[in-house]
Amino acid sequence: MGLGVYLVLYPTAAWSGQVFIAIAALALIFGVLLIIPIGGADIRRDFHSERVRRLAAVAMGFVLDSKLLVTAGALDGSSGLILSIIMCRAMTGPFTNVLFGAFGKAQPARAQG
């Protein structure tokens, strides 16, 4: 968080390129470590994470003062929300588990037979 503040306050500093790369690397590491425990087994969470990324486009539209980006991100994000809710109903799982469920919980082993 502090790196982002420094980058916003001093965008033309000589070290701003390295700070940007450090932020991007931290975001990549955080994203990978957050998704690895889920894998492809819980597609509802994967769609939820897609929706969050779409809503990030709305925030970027506000930052860049782009009405087109705000509108497109809002439409795309809301359609992702609707798709997430429909998938939760189809898979008989509550939507709150997708929003607030623990990531990477170990599942009990099933008896084979």
Secondary structure, DSSP 8 states (H G I E B T S, - for coil): -HHHHHHHH-TTSTTHHHHHHHHHHHHHHHHHHHHTTTTTS-HHHHHHHHHHHHHHHHHHHHHHT-HHHHHHHHHHHHHHHHHHHHHHHHTT--HHHHHHS-TT---------
